[in-house]
Amino acid sequence: MLSIIDWAVVALYLLGLVTMSLYLSRQQTSAEDYFVASNSGNALSIALSVMATQCSTNSILGAPAFVAFVVGGGLVWLQYELALPLAMIFIAIFLIPIFHRERLVSVYLYLGRRFDDKTQWLISGLFQVSRAAVAGITVYGVASMVSVVTGLSFTQSVLLFGAITIVYDVLGGIRAVIISDVVQMVILTSVLGYLAYLLIASAGGVEAMLAQIPAERTAALSFRHHGLGDGHDFAFLPMLIGGFFLYVAYYGCDQSQVQRQLCAATQDDNQKILLINGVLRFPLVLLYCLIGAGLAAYATSHTDFLSSLPLINDAPNYNMALPVLFSRELPAGVVGLAVVALLAAAMSSLDSVINSLSATTLKDFVKPAMRERIATPAQELWWGRALTVVWGVFALVTAFFVDDIASTVIVAVNKVGSLINGPILGVFLLGLLTQRATGRGARIGFFVGLAVNGFLWAAIPSVSWLWWNVIGLAATMGVGLMTSGEASSDPEPTDLMWSPAFYRSAGFTRSWAPAYGFLGLWTLLLMGVLMVFGAR
């Protein structure tokens, strides 16, 4: 249960969010300002906002549980991050420059311009279905955490953070999302850093903490298995290669991520956003993986800890380990900050998702169907806010139909994403990198790629879900090219395709080559860091 001081901390935080959004609402005059801040966002704040979304509830719940308790888990999750800097290089060169040049609000508008409306509607619709489902799971997860820490009922916990998130998102738009994400990022990393310090200090230092954990959980690299169908998901090659394409699809083709980058004022700012994420994400993941190691050591020295966790299917719900630890070990006032940190993790995910769902619904579906009724910027802004309310309420209602969160939630979320990421990326790359591809071919390729991944999931579970990102991409692009026939000439494909000439004309080759080289070296440095933890 929270003390009065803790509740005061939570109340001040939530009041601050609403006050900020009210102030920002006075500056909005159009949907472009509401959804992409009229392309005037600051590179650093956007980068931190994107990172805040990555440090989501699923990560806060799942990563420590994976490291500490899940069978087959451990610090091996860190090798997944080796792919991220490489993915940032690819996105910075091949994807974002074209999207920014087109001044998109919905990234799926690119598919409509490059191919046709059917392709745009297909991929945008799939995004909305998948992200709406994830939003409901996010609400469920954080409401469960808040309930454990505060003693509130599930319904009260949903309303506590869900309603506030909808209010500040509806009023402040993407500017409120970005500003609140920056604040949330600072609070979240501060609380997690303090918790990591407590866990490490109570264990007698990092080395002593790791010594209390089984050796297989402290190894951060896994070279024993690398075959395509050897049944090992967390081997080095699938996490590096499959992780690369997963990150390219997520950061480069997912509206919830790309929308923040489309807020940037210039192409150079977009490059900075990707560079910052490529460098800073690993320390963030390392932080909550070390918390996971601290949880494992804590459970060893406090034998009643696991029995104090809420049950799910008559077994401890390891995803609730962190909030239970908050309530057991943190002093009054700091527990309030911890609740704020948990709310921040959820809000930074939910606000961006419902804002991006609103943007894609308006730009890809509603406005084309209701052009006469959405004729002015003010009308479009009204529709944008109304759709944000609709998607926000949908997420809150959906949370009541989520039965549970699996003990491997972070794996489950990435597994579902891997089912569709490769095919979606394949559709975008068909448009960006090939002139021959047509909308019909891209759609056929997408369905084939999706079917192949579905078959692998159902019939060949020995193939790591990380490989689905590669296999689905290859199937989509191969079949897409074979079934395209003659290239479409309306619109002219070369106007919407990546080319070395365009890239050079923007000055990227000269000014950003050293930054790309640095990201490559950063990957090698991270490899060295993981070797310190050991291999298995």
C-alpha distance (Angstrom), angle and dihedral (degrees) to the residues before:
residue distance angle dihedral
M1 . . .
L2 3.78 . .
S3 3.78 122.9 .
I4 3.80 123.1 -131.0
I5 3.82 88.9 -99.8
D6 3.81 90.8 53.7
W7 3.81 92.7 49.5
A8 3.82 89.8 48.5
V9 3.83 90.0 54.8
V10 3.81 91.6 49.9
A11 3.81 92.9 45.8
L12 3.81 93.6 49.9
Y13 3.80 90.9 50.1
L14 3.81 94.6 50.2
L15 3.82 91.9 44.1
G16 3.79 89.6 51.8
L17 3.80 91.6 53.9
V18 3.80 93.2 51.9
T19 3.82 92.9 45.5
M20 3.79 91.3 50.7
S21 3.80 92.6 49.9
L22 3.81 92.0 49.5
Y23 3.79 89.5 55.0
L24 3.81 92.8 48.1
S25 3.82 92.9 47.9
R26 3.82 89.8 69.1
Q27 3.81 90.8 64.0
Q28 3.80 97.0 55.8
T29 3.77 121.2 101.7
S30 3.82 104.7 151.3
A31 3.78 143.9 26.2
E32 3.81 89.8 -108.2
D33 3.80 89.3 60.2
Y34 3.80 91.3 43.9
F35 3.81 95.3 49.7
V36 3.83 106.2 27.8
A37 3.85 103.2 15.6
S38 3.82 89.6 -116.0
N39 3.82 87.8 -71.3
S40 3.79 92.0 -71.0
G41 3.81 102.8 114.7
N42 3.81 124.2 136.4
A43 3.81 114.0 -111.2
L44 3.82 96.8 -134.9
S45 3.80 95.2 47.3
I46 3.81 91.5 47.3
A47 3.81 90.9 49.3
L48 3.81 91.4 51.2
S49 3.80 89.6 47.1
V50 3.80 90.9 54.2
M51 3.81 90.1 48.2
A52 3.80 90.9 49.2
T53 3.78 89.2 56.7
Q54 3.80 89.5 51.7
C55 3.80 90.7 52.9
S56 3.78 87.6 64.4
T57 3.76 133.2 156.5
N58 3.79 89.7 -94.9
S59 3.81 89.7 55.7
I60 3.80 94.2 45.1
L61 3.80 90.1 47.9
G62 3.76 100.5 36.2
A63 3.80 109.0 36.2
P64 3.83 98.0 56.7
A65 3.82 89.7 43.1
F66 3.81 90.9 49.3
V67 3.80 92.7 49.6
A68 3.81 95.5 43.3
F69 3.77 109.2 34.6
V70 3.83 118.2 1.1
V71 3.80 116.6 107.7
G72 3.80 108.5 -105.4
G73 3.79 91.9 13.5
G74 3.78 133.2 118.2
L75 3.79 138.4 110.2
V76 3.81 88.2 -34.6
W77 3.82 85.0 95.4
L78 3.81 87.3 76.6
Q79 3.82 93.3 70.6
Y80 3.81 86.6 66.5
E81 3.82 86.3 72.0
L82 3.80 93.5 62.1
A83 3.80 88.3 79.6
L84 3.80 95.9 55.2
P85 3.85 101.7 76.8
L86 3.81 89.6 46.9
A87 3.81 90.5 50.2
M88 3.82 90.0 50.9
I89 3.81 89.8 56.2
F90 3.81 92.0 52.3
I91 3.81 93.6 46.8
A92 3.80 92.6 46.3
I93 3.79 91.8 53.5
F94 3.81 105.3 35.8
L95 3.82 111.0 21.8
I96 3.79 118.6 26.4
P97 3.84 97.8 47.7
I98 3.81 91.1 60.5
F99 3.80 94.6 42.6
H100 3.81 92.2 49.1
R101 3.80 92.4 47.3
E102 3.81 89.7 55.1
R103 3.84 90.9 53.4
L104 3.79 91.5 -134.7
V105 3.79 126.3 -175.4
S106 3.79 93.4 -171.9
V107 3.81 113.4 35.0
Y108 3.82 87.9 -145.7
L109 3.80 89.6 66.6
Y110 3.80 84.2 77.6
L111 3.81 90.1 65.1
G112 3.80 90.4 51.1
R113 3.80 91.4 52.2
R114 3.79 95.4 42.4
F115 3.82 97.7 40.0
D116 3.82 121.1 0.4
D117 3.79 144.0 -68.9
K118 3.82 93.5 -88.3
T119 3.80 92.3 59.9
Q120 3.80 91.3 46.2
W121 3.81 92.4 49.5
L122 3.81 92.6 46.6
I123 3.81 96.9 53.7
S124 3.80 94.9 36.1
G125 3.79 90.7 49.3
L126 3.80 91.5 49.7
F127 3.80 89.8 50.1
Q128 3.80 90.9 52.2
V129 3.81 94.5 48.9
S130 3.81 94.4 46.8
R131 3.80 96.5 42.5
A132 3.80 93.1 45.3
A133 3.81 88.8 55.1
V134 3.81 91.6 48.3
A135 3.81 90.0 48.7
G136 3.80 90.2 57.6
I137 3.80 91.0 49.7
T138 3.81 89.6 48.9
V139 3.79 91.3 53.3
Y140 3.79 91.0 47.8
G141 3.80 92.6 49.7
V142 3.76 97.8 50.0
A143 3.81 93.2 41.1
S144 3.79 88.4 54.7
M145 3.81 90.5 50.5
V146 3.79 93.8 46.9
S147 3.80 89.8 48.4
V148 3.82 91.6 53.3
V149 3.82 93.9 49.3
T150 3.81 100.8 38.0
G151 3.80 104.4 31.0
L152 3.82 91.3 -125.1
S153 3.79 119.1 139.9
F154 3.79 119.5 -101.7
T155 3.81 91.7 -106.0
Q156 3.79 92.6 50.2
S157 3.80 90.5 48.4
V158 3.81 91.8 51.5
L159 3.79 91.5 51.2
L160 3.81 93.5 44.1
F161 3.77 96.8 63.5
G162 3.82 102.7 13.4
A163 3.77 97.1 57.9
I164 3.82 92.8 45.2
T165 3.81 91.0 49.4
I166 3.79 91.8 52.1
V167 3.81 92.0 47.2
Y168 3.80 97.1 52.2
D169 3.80 92.1 40.1
V170 3.81 93.3 50.4
L171 3.79 93.4 46.7
G172 3.79 101.8 37.8
G173 3.80 103.1 30.5
I174 3.78 120.6 -165.0
R175 3.82 92.1 -22.6
A176 3.80 89.6 60.7
V177 3.80 89.6 45.7
I178 3.81 92.4 53.5
I179 3.81 96.9 42.9
S180 3.80 93.6 44.9
D181 3.80 90.5 46.8
V182 3.80 90.8 55.0
V183 3.82 91.3 50.8
Q184 3.79 90.6 44.7
M185 3.79 91.2 49.7
V186 3.81 91.7 54.7
I187 3.82 92.8 47.5
L188 3.79 94.1 44.5
T189 3.80 96.9 49.0
S190 3.81 90.8 44.6
V191 3.80 93.4 53.4
L192 3.81 93.0 42.5
G193 3.79 90.4 47.5
Y194 3.80 90.9 51.4
L195 3.80 91.0 48.2
A196 3.81 91.5 49.0
Y197 3.81 88.8 51.3
L198 3.82 91.3 52.1
L199 3.81 93.1 48.4
I200 3.80 94.0 46.6
A201 3.82 92.7 45.4
S202 3.81 93.3 48.6
A203 3.82 89.8 50.9
G204 3.83 92.4 50.1
G205 3.80 98.7 -107.9
V206 3.80 137.9 -37.3
E207 3.82 95.2 -70.3
A208 3.80 92.7 48.4
M209 3.81 90.2 46.9
L210 3.80 93.0 52.1
A211 3.81 90.5 45.3
Q212 3.81 89.0 62.9
I213 3.80 91.4 58.0
P214 3.82 126.2 78.3
A215 3.80 109.3 -92.8
E216 3.80 93.7 -119.8
R217 3.82 90.0 61.4
T218 3.81 94.1 53.7
A219 3.83 94.7 54.3
A220 3.81 110.1 102.0
L221 3.82 97.8 -171.8
S222 3.79 128.5 56.5
F223 3.82 117.3 -163.9
R224 3.79 99.4 154.1
H225 3.79 95.7 92.0
H226 3.77 128.1 32.9
G227 3.80 106.9 144.9
L228 3.80 121.3 122.5
G229 3.80 95.1 -117.0
D230 3.78 105.2 23.5
G231 3.81 93.7 117.0
H232 3.82 95.8 -117.6
D233 3.79 113.5 122.6
F234 3.78 98.2 -177.6
A235 3.79 102.4 53.2
F236 3.79 120.7 127.2
L237 3.82 101.3 -105.0
P238 3.83 99.3 47.2
M239 3.80 90.5 46.2
L240 3.82 92.2 48.5
I241 3.81 101.3 39.8
G242 3.80 99.1 28.4
G243 3.79 90.1 40.8
F244 3.81 90.3 52.7
F245 3.80 93.5 58.4
L246 3.80 92.3 40.4
Y247 3.80 90.4 55.5
V248 3.81 93.0 44.5
A249 3.80 90.1 53.1
Y250 3.80 94.1 44.6
Y251 3.80 100.0 44.2
G252 3.80 95.5 32.7
C253 3.82 106.8 37.5
D254 3.81 107.0 22.3
Q255 3.81 113.5 97.7
S256 3.79 93.3 -146.1
Q257 3.82 88.8 62.9
V258 3.80 103.7 29.2
Q259 3.81 93.7 49.6
R260 3.81 91.4 70.2
Q261 3.80 90.8 49.9
L262 3.81 89.9 50.6
C263 3.81 86.8 60.7
A264 3.82 90.6 67.7
A265 3.79 117.6 112.0
T266 3.82 97.9 -137.1
Q267 3.78 142.6 15.8
D268 3.80 89.3 -108.9
D269 3.80 89.9 56.9
N270 3.79 89.3 54.3
Q271 3.78 89.8 53.7
K272 3.82 90.3 50.6
I273 3.82 91.1 51.4
L274 3.79 91.5 54.7
L275 3.81 92.9 43.8
I276 3.82 92.3 51.9
N277 3.80 91.5 49.4
G278 3.79 91.7 46.7
V279 3.81 90.7 55.9
L280 3.81 104.9 34.7
R281 3.79 102.9 41.0
F282 3.82 94.7 75.1
P283 3.83 95.2 57.9
L284 3.80 88.3 50.0
V285 3.82 93.3 51.1
L286 3.80 90.0 44.2
L287 3.81 88.9 55.0
Y288 3.77 96.4 57.4
C289 3.80 92.2 38.9
L290 3.82 88.8 56.0
I291 3.79 87.5 49.8
G292 3.79 86.5 55.1
A293 3.80 90.0 53.1
G294 3.80 88.5 48.3
L295 3.80 90.0 51.6
A296 3.81 90.6 53.3
A297 3.81 90.9 51.1
Y298 3.83 91.2 44.6
A299 3.80 91.2 52.4
T300 3.81 89.2 51.2
S301 3.81 93.3 54.1
H302 3.83 95.5 36.9
T303 3.78 104.4 51.8
D304 3.81 93.3 -176.3
F305 3.81 93.8 58.2
L306 3.80 99.8 87.9
S307 3.80 91.6 45.2
S308 3.83 88.7 55.2
L309 3.81 92.6 60.2
P310 3.80 119.3 102.4
L311 3.80 112.9 -99.6
I312 3.77 127.0 -116.3
N313 3.81 118.0 -174.6
D314 3.83 87.9 -11.1
A315 3.82 91.8 -57.9
P316 3.83 131.1 98.5
N317 3.80 112.7 -85.8
Y318 3.79 98.7 -129.5
N319 3.81 90.9 -169.9
M320 3.79 87.9 71.6
A321 3.82 93.4 55.5
L322 3.79 94.5 99.0
P323 3.83 98.6 50.5
V324 3.82 90.3 44.7
L325 3.80 88.5 52.4
F326 3.81 89.6 50.8
S327 3.79 91.8 55.0
R328 3.82 92.9 45.6
E329 3.79 102.4 45.6
L330 3.80 113.0 21.2
P331 3.84 121.2 89.5
A332 3.82 124.9 -123.2
G333 3.78 112.2 -72.9
V334 3.78 91.7 23.5
V335 3.81 88.6 65.0
G336 3.80 86.6 57.2
L337 3.78 89.2 52.9
A338 3.79 88.8 48.4
V339 3.81 90.3 54.1
V340 3.81 88.2 48.9
A341 3.81 88.1 51.3
L342 3.80 91.0 52.0
L343 3.79 90.2 47.4
A344 3.80 89.3 47.6
A345 3.81 91.6 54.1
A346 3.78 90.8 52.0
M347 3.79 97.3 40.1
S348 3.80 93.0 49.8
S349 3.80 88.1 56.7
L350 3.79 99.3 38.7
D351 3.81 98.1 44.5
S352 3.80 93.5 53.7
V353 3.81 93.0 44.3
I354 3.81 97.2 51.8
N355 3.81 91.3 42.4
S356 3.81 91.3 51.4
L357 3.82 91.4 44.7
S358 3.79 88.6 53.0
A359 3.82 91.5 48.6
T360 3.80 94.7 50.6
T361 3.80 93.6 43.1
L362 3.79 91.9 51.5
K363 3.79 99.4 41.1
D364 3.80 99.6 35.7
F365 3.81 101.8 36.8
V366 3.81 119.6 4.5
K367 3.79 101.6 45.4
P368 3.84 95.8 45.9
A369 3.81 88.9 50.2
M370 3.84 96.4 44.0
R371 3.79 105.6 34.3
E372 3.80 94.1 143.5
R373 3.81 93.3 51.7
I374 3.82 94.4 45.9
A375 3.78 100.4 50.7
T376 3.82 103.2 133.0
P377 3.83 134.8 52.6
A378 3.82 89.6 -116.9
Q379 3.81 91.9 55.1
E380 3.78 91.3 47.8
L381 3.81 90.6 50.2
W382 3.82 90.3 50.7
W383 3.81 90.6 51.7
G384 3.80 90.9 48.0
R385 3.80 92.0 54.5
A386 3.80 92.8 44.0
L387 3.80 91.8 52.0
T388 3.80 90.1 49.0
V389 3.81 88.5 57.1
V390 3.80 90.9 48.3
W391 3.80 94.4 51.1
G392 3.80 92.3 42.6
V393 3.79 92.9 52.9
F394 3.80 89.7 45.0
A395 3.82 90.2 55.7
L396 3.80 92.0 49.4
V397 3.80 93.3 48.5
T398 3.81 92.5 45.6
A399 3.81 90.2 56.3
F400 3.79 89.9 69.2
F401 3.80 90.6 60.8
V402 3.80 96.3 52.9
D403 3.78 106.1 102.6
D404 3.79 98.5 -164.0
I405 3.76 147.8 -31.2
A406 3.77 114.7 -109.3
S407 3.79 120.4 -119.5
T408 3.80 87.7 -113.2
V409 3.81 96.2 48.7
I410 3.79 95.2 148.8
V411 3.81 90.0 52.6
A412 3.80 92.3 44.9
V413 3.82 92.9 52.7
N414 3.80 92.7 48.5
K415 3.80 91.3 45.2
V416 3.79 93.1 55.0
G417 3.80 89.6 45.9
S418 3.79 91.4 51.4
L419 3.80 89.9 57.0
I420 3.82 91.7 67.0
N421 3.81 105.8 17.9
G422 3.81 96.7 81.4
P423 3.82 95.4 48.8
I424 3.82 92.6 45.6
L425 3.80 91.8 49.3
G426 3.80 88.4 47.4
V427 3.82 91.2 57.6
F428 3.80 91.9 51.0
L429 3.80 93.5 46.3
L430 3.81 90.8 49.2
G431 3.78 86.9 59.1
L432 3.80 98.4 39.9
L433 3.81 101.2 41.2
T434 3.82 106.7 27.1
Q435 3.78 130.4 57.6
R436 3.79 95.9 -166.8
A437 3.81 97.1 61.9
T438 3.81 118.3 104.0
G439 3.78 131.8 -166.1
R440 3.80 92.3 -105.8
G441 3.80 91.5 51.4
A442 3.80 92.2 46.2
R443 3.81 91.5 52.2
I444 3.80 93.5 47.8
G445 3.79 90.1 47.2
F446 3.80 90.8 49.9
F447 3.81 93.7 53.3
V448 3.80 91.5 46.4
G449 3.82 91.5 49.7
L450 3.80 90.5 48.3
A451 3.81 91.5 48.0
V452 3.80 92.1 49.6
N453 3.79 91.6 52.1
G454 3.80 90.9 46.1
F455 3.80 89.9 52.1
L456 3.80 91.2 50.5
W457 3.79 90.9 50.8
A458 3.80 94.0 48.7
A459 3.81 102.6 35.1
I460 3.81 109.6 20.9
P461 3.82 107.7 37.5
S462 3.80 90.1 161.8
V463 3.82 88.4 77.4
S464 3.81 106.9 87.8
W465 3.79 114.7 -114.4
L466 3.80 86.7 -128.8
W467 3.80 89.1 67.2
W468 3.81 89.5 57.0
N469 3.80 88.5 75.9
V470 3.80 89.6 60.8
I471 3.80 98.2 37.6
G472 3.81 94.6 46.4
L473 3.81 90.3 48.7
A474 3.82 93.2 49.7
A475 3.82 93.1 46.5
T476 3.81 92.6 48.4
M477 3.79 95.3 48.8
G478 3.82 95.2 41.0
V479 3.79 95.8 48.6
G480 3.80 91.4 37.4
L481 3.80 92.1 58.2
M482 3.81 93.7 43.2
T483 3.81 93.3 52.2
S484 3.81 98.2 40.9
G485 3.78 99.6 83.6
E486 3.79 112.5 -176.3
A487 3.80 119.0 9.6
S488 3.77 117.7 -104.2
S489 3.79 117.8 -113.0
D490 3.82 98.6 -164.0
P491 2.96 107.8 98.1
E492 3.79 97.6 20.4
P493 3.82 102.9 -111.2
T494 3.79 95.5 -147.9
D495 3.81 89.5 63.4
L496 3.79 89.6 62.6
M497 3.79 101.0 36.6
W498 3.77 131.4 95.5
S499 3.78 115.5 -109.1
P500 3.81 134.8 172.9
A501 3.80 88.2 -121.6
F502 3.80 92.2 59.2
Y503 3.78 91.9 45.7
R504 3.78 92.8 49.9
S505 3.80 92.4 45.7
A506 3.80 89.0 58.8
G507 3.80 90.4 55.9
F508 3.80 94.7 -120.1
T509 3.80 96.8 127.9
R510 3.79 92.6 60.3
S511 3.79 101.2 35.7
W512 3.78 103.7 34.9
A513 3.80 105.1 35.4
P514 3.86 91.0 90.6
A515 3.83 89.9 51.1
Y516 3.79 91.2 52.0
G517 3.78 89.4 48.4
F518 3.79 89.4 51.3
L519 3.82 91.1 53.4
G520 3.79 89.0 51.8
L521 3.81 90.7 51.6
W522 3.80 89.3 45.2
T523 3.81 88.5 59.1
L524 3.81 90.3 54.0
L525 3.81 90.5 47.9
L526 3.80 90.8 51.8
M527 3.79 88.6 50.4
G528 3.80 87.8 56.8
V529 3.80 91.3 49.6
L530 3.80 91.2 53.1
M531 3.79 90.8 49.6
V532 3.80 88.0 60.7
F533 3.79 88.6 63.1
G534 3.80 89.7 49.1
A535 3.79 139.6 -121.1
R536 3.76 135.5 -101.4
